[in-house]
Amino acid sequence: MTTQPMPAPPVCPCKHPTDDHVLAIVPTTHPAPMGVMYCPVPGCACANTWRAGTRPSTQEEIAQTRVLIREALARDGIQVPEILR
């Protein structure tokens, strides 16, 4: 019998485990699902937007995603992460 060490959980650049991060889908009228992933640790400003797709997003799509998510969060009364302000 052989054993293999368990891989370490992924760690975000903020140094907190990504397993603890919140992944939220933000309802928009855009056809592609999108949202935000952020760190729940108080005082941590780590956050990333995401958009479902089959290829990497262009810089313009990233900017559009951030605007759509910021508007949707504000519309629903949810605090916008610092990185998206």
Order of alpha helices (4+ residues) and beta strands (2+ residues): beta-beta-beta-alpha
